[in-house]
Amino acid sequence: MDTIFSILALVGMGYGAYVTVRWLNRAGQVQFRKVPPLSPRDLQVLEETADRLMVEMKAIADECVERIERAVALAGFKVDCGIPAKPDTTLSRLRDAACPAAEAARDAGVTTGEIELIRGLRATAAHRE
């Protein structure tokens, strides 16, 4: 008798789980049909945000290009990309290879990577000559 009761209990729990999952699935589908994933207002806000981010990214990219061109000009290469190279007199310590890059970067107000780029370009220019 205990075995029959256990089997009936397992079958009943299985059926109950099936009915519950089916009900949850239907409730989710009805809810999904009622509310669109993105409303027209959401799409408009998303488009405005994307436009603003693109403008900011373009400004940052332009700034990076200008800094690289300045670094190339300081390294001794001739740059003619439509933007005049403006040598910065505060970067005089760049020529001193004995000065650590981090210290030169701190003094010049630029990143260590820019200092290393300038020194590498200067070494390449010296090697070419």
Sequence and secondary structure as in RCSB ss.txt:
>XXXX:A:sequence
MDTIFSILALVGMGYGAYVTVRWLNRAGQVQFRKVPPLSPRDLQVLEETADRLMVEMKAIADECVERIERAVALA
GFKVDCGIPAKPDTTLSRLRDAACPAAEAARDAGVTTGEIELIRGLRATAAHRE
>XXXX:A:secstr
 HHHHHHHHHHHHHHHHHHHHHHHHHHHHHHHHHS SS HHHHHHHHHHHHHHHHHHHHHHHHHHHHHHHHHHHT
T    SSS     GGGGGGG TTS HHHHHHHHTS HHHHHHHHHHHHHHHHH 
